[in-house]
Amino acid sequence: MPYANVRMIVMDLDDTLLNDAVQISPANQAAIARARAAGLTIVLASGRPFPAMIGYAGLLHLAQGGYVISYNGAYVTDWSNRETLFETCLSKLECDLLVDTAHAQGVLMQTYIEGAIVTEQMNPYSQLEATLTGMPIELVADLKSVIQTKVPKVLMLAEPDKIKTLQAELSKTLGGRFMISISKPVFLEFTNSAVDKSRGIDVICAKLGIDKADVMAIGDSYNDLTMLRDCGVGVAMGNAPDDIKAIANVVTTDCADDGVAAMIDRVLASQSTAHQS
């Protein structure tokens, strides 16, 4: 692996950088601090809404030089000045189509408006999202009536088997209009067709003059697939599904065993050896 050439490290949050307690472990924090001190650019890339990434970006001191890709790539933010480098959302017409599709499929849906999770009925999937993100849930009678402007993404909510079936079916009928991906097994996410994490990385690479071959991306799920495939070093977590591991260059330990720290230390050791030689 070309670890000695890595100039940027991009990390997913849930089940990657975050452990089962939804925290960044001291080992992962320390490894990221070492990477920053060595001059590597740190990027958080998550399907999470922007408000649910603020605390983690602060904990990692990204204001001193770092980037945040939120909503699966719908927003790319330079954290040093909170400048939005990229923004591509869903229109009201697109959202209305997805609401109608969810109703036709008999599944729940949610989106994000003004810092809240918005859905039509209380459900365990939105409650899971609220627990993970710390965002409030707002119940509405009709999503189409409250979505009056663009939103970054919408999620269809169901049991994992139903989500996989929906992805296969809707990729055929709607795949040309939306980027469709699974994040958590119960979340099927829809964003603008120009959005994914890999394209968000492109925005940062262009700003910094970094070749994508010199980027290491670390993730665990299907919404990480494009960045693991497209970056120079794609790292799957030990807790990732087998088909995600299959497209990665390397598999690290799982999120409970500080797999991110293990990969960062591998990069730093390789670069230290290269400098000494």
C-alpha positions as CSV (number, residue, x, y, z in Angstrom):
1,M,0.0,0.0,0.0
2,P,1.3,3.5,-0.8
3,Y,1.0,4.7,2.8
4,A,4.0,6.9,2.5
5,N,2.2,9.1,0.0
6,V,-1.0,9.7,2.0
7,R,-1.7,13.4,2.5
8,M,-5.3,13.3,3.5
9,I,-7.3,10.9,5.7
10,V,-11.1,10.8,5.3
11,M,-13.1,9.0,8.0
12,D,-16.7,8.0,8.2
13,L,-18.2,8.5,11.7
14,D,-20.8,5.9,12.8
15,D,-19.3,2.4,13.2
16,T,-16.0,3.7,11.9
17,L,-14.4,6.5,13.9
18,L,-17.2,6.2,16.6
19,N,-17.3,3.2,18.8
20,D,-20.4,1.3,20.0
21,A,-21.0,4.0,22.6
22,V,-21.1,6.6,19.8
23,Q,-17.9,8.2,21.0
24,I,-14.4,8.8,19.6
25,S,-12.1,6.8,21.8
26,P,-9.0,8.3,23.4
27,A,-6.8,6.1,21.1
28,N,-8.5,7.4,18.0
29,Q,-8.4,11.0,19.2
30,A,-4.7,10.7,19.9
31,A,-3.9,9.1,16.5
32,I,-5.8,11.9,14.7
33,A,-3.8,14.5,16.7
34,R,-0.6,12.8,15.6
35,A,-1.7,12.8,12.0
36,R,-2.6,16.5,12.2
37,A,0.8,17.3,13.8
38,A,2.4,15.4,10.9
39,G,0.7,17.7,8.4
40,L,-2.0,15.4,7.2
41,T,-5.4,16.9,6.4
42,I,-8.3,15.4,8.4
43,V,-11.8,15.0,6.9
44,L,-14.9,13.7,8.5
45,A,-17.3,12.3,5.9
46,S,-20.7,11.1,7.1
47,G,-24.3,10.7,6.2
48,R,-25.1,12.5,9.4
49,P,-26.7,16.0,9.2
50,F,-24.4,18.9,9.6
51,P,-25.6,19.8,13.2
52,A,-24.8,16.2,14.3
53,M,-21.2,16.6,13.2
54,I,-20.3,19.9,15.0
55,G,-19.4,18.3,18.3
56,Y,-17.1,15.7,16.8
57,A,-15.4,18.3,14.6
58,G,-14.8,20.4,17.7
59,L,-13.4,17.5,19.7
60,L,-10.9,16.9,16.9
61,H,-9.9,20.6,16.6
62,L,-10.8,20.7,12.9
63,A,-11.1,24.5,13.2
64,Q,-7.3,24.5,13.1
65,G,-7.5,22.9,9.6
66,G,-9.9,20.3,8.6
67,Y,-13.0,19.6,6.6
68,V,-16.5,18.1,7.1
69,I,-18.6,16.3,4.5
70,S,-22.1,16.0,5.8
71,Y,-25.4,14.6,4.5
72,N,-23.4,12.0,2.4
73,G,-21.8,14.7,0.5
74,A,-24.6,17.2,0.0
75,Y,-22.5,19.7,2.0
76,V,-18.7,20.1,2.1
77,T,-17.5,22.6,4.7
78,D,-14.0,24.1,5.4
79,W,-14.1,23.9,9.1
80,S,-11.4,26.5,9.6
81,N,-13.8,29.2,8.6
82,R,-17.2,27.3,8.2
83,E,-17.2,28.2,4.5
84,T,-19.5,26.0,2.4
85,L,-17.4,24.7,-0.5
86,F,-20.2,22.7,-2.0
87,E,-23.9,22.4,-1.6
88,T,-26.4,20.3,-3.7
89,C,-29.8,19.5,-2.3
90,L,-33.1,17.9,-3.4
91,S,-35.8,20.2,-4.8
92,K,-39.3,20.2,-3.4
93,L,-40.5,18.4,-6.5
94,E,-38.0,15.6,-6.0
95,C,-38.9,15.4,-2.3
96,D,-42.6,15.2,-3.2
97,L,-41.9,12.3,-5.6
98,L,-40.0,10.4,-2.8
99,V,-42.8,11.0,-0.3
100,D,-45.3,9.5,-2.7
101,T,-42.9,6.6,-3.4
102,A,-42.5,5.9,0.3
103,H,-46.3,5.9,0.8
104,A,-46.7,3.6,-2.2
105,Q,-44.1,1.2,-0.8
106,G,-45.7,1.3,2.7
107,V,-42.6,2.6,4.4
108,L,-41.8,5.5,6.6
109,M,-39.7,8.5,5.6
110,Q,-37.9,11.3,7.3
111,T,-35.9,14.4,6.4
112,Y,-34.3,17.3,8.1
113,I,-35.6,20.8,8.5
114,E,-34.1,23.6,10.6
115,G,-32.1,21.2,12.8
116,A,-34.9,18.7,13.4
117,I,-35.7,15.2,12.2
118,V,-39.1,15.5,10.5
119,T,-41.3,12.5,10.0
120,E,-45.0,11.6,9.9
121,Q,-45.2,9.2,12.8
122,M,-43.1,8.2,15.7
123,N,-41.0,5.2,14.9
124,P,-38.0,3.3,16.2
125,Y,-35.8,4.3,13.2
126,S,-36.2,8.0,13.7
127,Q,-35.7,7.4,17.4
128,L,-32.5,5.7,16.6
129,E,-31.4,8.7,14.5
130,A,-32.3,11.0,17.3
131,T,-30.3,9.0,19.8
132,L,-27.3,8.9,17.5
133,T,-27.4,12.6,16.5
134,G,-28.9,14.3,19.5
135,M,-31.4,16.0,17.1
136,P,-35.1,16.4,18.1
137,I,-37.9,14.7,16.3
138,E,-40.8,16.8,14.9
139,L,-44.0,15.0,13.9
140,V,-46.0,16.4,11.0
141,A,-49.3,15.3,9.4
142,D,-48.0,15.5,5.9
143,L,-44.3,15.7,4.8
144,K,-45.2,17.2,1.4
145,S,-46.9,20.1,3.1
146,V,-44.0,21.0,5.3
147,I,-41.2,20.5,2.7
148,Q,-41.5,23.9,0.9
149,T,-37.9,24.3,0.0
150,K,-34.8,22.3,-0.8
151,V,-33.5,19.7,1.7
152,P,-30.1,17.9,1.7
153,K,-31.5,14.4,1.8
154,V,-34.4,12.1,2.7
155,L,-34.4,8.6,4.2
156,M,-36.8,5.8,3.8
157,L,-37.1,3.7,7.0
158,A,-37.7,0.0,7.3
159,E,-36.2,-3.3,8.5
160,P,-32.9,-4.3,6.8
161,D,-34.4,-6.9,4.4
162,K,-37.0,-4.4,3.2
163,I,-34.3,-1.7,2.8
164,K,-32.2,-4.1,0.6
165,T,-35.3,-4.9,-1.5
166,L,-36.2,-1.2,-1.9
167,Q,-32.7,-0.3,-2.9
168,A,-32.7,-2.9,-5.7
169,E,-36.1,-1.9,-6.9
170,L,-35.8,1.9,-6.7
171,S,-32.3,1.9,-8.2
172,K,-33.9,0.6,-11.4
173,T,-36.7,3.2,-11.4
174,L,-35.2,6.2,-9.7
175,G,-31.4,5.6,-9.9
176,G,-31.0,8.0,-12.7
177,R,-32.6,10.8,-10.7
178,F,-31.1,10.3,-7.3
179,M,-28.0,8.9,-5.5
180,I,-29.4,6.0,-3.5
181,S,-27.4,4.3,-0.7
182,I,-27.7,2.3,2.5
183,S,-26.0,3.8,5.6
184,K,-27.3,2.0,8.6
185,P,-29.1,-1.2,7.6
186,V,-32.5,0.5,8.4
187,F,-31.8,3.7,6.4
188,L,-32.2,4.0,2.6
189,E,-30.8,7.5,1.8
190,F,-31.7,9.7,-1.2
191,T,-29.6,12.6,-2.2
192,N,-29.1,14.7,-5.4
193,S,-27.6,12.5,-8.2
194,A,-24.5,14.7,-8.1
195,V,-23.9,13.8,-4.4
196,D,-21.8,11.2,-2.8
197,K,-18.8,11.1,-0.4
198,S,-16.3,10.5,-3.2
199,R,-17.4,13.7,-5.0
200,G,-17.2,15.6,-1.7
201,I,-13.6,14.5,-1.5
202,D,-13.0,15.7,-5.0
203,V,-14.0,19.2,-3.9
204,I,-11.5,19.2,-1.0
205,C,-8.7,17.7,-3.2
206,A,-9.3,20.5,-5.8
207,K,-9.0,23.2,-3.2
208,L,-5.8,21.8,-1.6
209,G,-4.2,20.5,-4.8
210,I,-4.1,16.9,-3.5
211,D,-4.2,14.0,-5.8
212,K,-7.0,11.5,-4.9
213,A,-4.4,8.8,-5.2
214,D,-2.8,10.3,-2.0
215,V,-6.0,10.1,0.0
216,M,-6.9,7.3,2.5
217,A,-10.6,6.8,3.1
218,I,-11.9,4.7,6.0
219,G,-15.5,3.5,6.2
220,D,-17.8,0.6,7.0
221,S,-21.0,0.8,5.0
222,Y,-22.6,1.1,1.5
223,N,-22.6,4.9,1.5
224,D,-18.8,4.7,1.9
225,L,-18.4,2.5,-1.1
226,T,-17.5,5.2,-3.7
227,M,-14.8,6.8,-1.5
228,L,-13.2,3.4,-0.6
229,R,-13.2,2.5,-4.3
230,D,-12.0,5.9,-5.7
231,C,-9.3,6.9,-3.2
232,G,-5.7,5.7,-3.3
233,V,-6.1,3.7,-0.1
234,G,-9.6,2.4,0.7
235,V,-9.9,0.9,4.2
236,A,-12.9,-1.1,5.3
237,M,-13.5,-1.6,9.0
238,G,-13.5,-5.1,10.5
239,N,-17.2,-4.6,11.3
240,A,-18.0,-3.8,7.6
241,P,-20.2,-6.2,5.5
242,D,-18.2,-8.6,3.4
243,D,-19.1,-6.9,0.1
244,I,-17.7,-3.6,1.4
245,K,-14.5,-5.4,2.6
246,A,-14.2,-6.9,-0.9
247,I,-13.9,-3.5,-2.6
248,A,-11.4,-2.1,-0.1
249,N,-7.6,-2.2,-0.4
250,V,-7.2,-3.2,3.2
251,V,-9.3,-4.3,6.2
252,T,-8.5,-2.9,9.6
253,T,-9.9,-3.9,13.0
254,D,-13.4,-3.0,14.0
255,C,-14.7,0.2,15.5
256,A,-14.6,-1.2,19.0
257,D,-10.9,-1.9,18.6
258,D,-9.7,1.4,17.3
259,G,-9.4,0.4,13.7
260,V,-9.0,4.0,12.6
261,A,-6.0,4.6,15.0
262,A,-4.4,1.4,13.7
263,M,-4.5,2.7,10.1
264,I,-3.3,6.2,11.0
265,D,-0.3,4.7,12.9
266,R,0.4,2.5,9.9
267,V,0.5,5.6,7.7
268,L,2.7,7.6,10.1
269,A,5.1,4.7,10.6
270,S,5.5,4.3,6.8
271,Q,6.1,8.0,6.3
272,S,8.6,8.2,9.2
273,T,10.5,5.3,7.6
274,A,10.4,7.0,4.2
275,H,11.8,10.2,5.6
276,Q,14.6,8.4,7.4
277,S,15.7,6.7,4.2
